[in-house]
């Protein structure tokens, strides 16, 4: 039996990826947290790799910008400190496409996590107040990520590149 679990993640273009990775790596070192690639989870969990690959191959979409609404934090490990993104037509279209294809009941709230760590609110607030992130991020790919193991061992198993903006 296959016990692999996958997430479908929107990924930032190189410059934004470098910027966000720098924050993630700095916070990981400072707070003894795992390092992961910056992403916006579009959908999870997905268990059928071949179906997911087939569905990703049907996507025809240009690179697009996502807008920052605010920096926030919660007690949820997956949203310890994160960038809240404004929902736009591309994000909604992608989510709806995956939601029709899979049956996971995923509640899509677009965001980019910066740290995964159980910590006190005062530390989360300190991180939030130090950040001065840009207002937009260019998204240029969609990854299928094996999330079956610990965060440090997440692995991209398939990727599609979005077409360049005109």
Secondary structure, 3 states (H helix, E strand, C coil): CCCCCEEEEEEECHHHHHHHHHHHHHHHHHHCCCCCCCCEEEEEEECCHHHHHHHHHCCCCECEEEEEEEEEECCCHHHCEEEEECCCHHHHHHHHHHHHHCCCCCCCCCEEEEECCCCCHHHHHHHHHHCCCCCEEEEEEEEEEECCCCHHHCEEEEEEECECCC
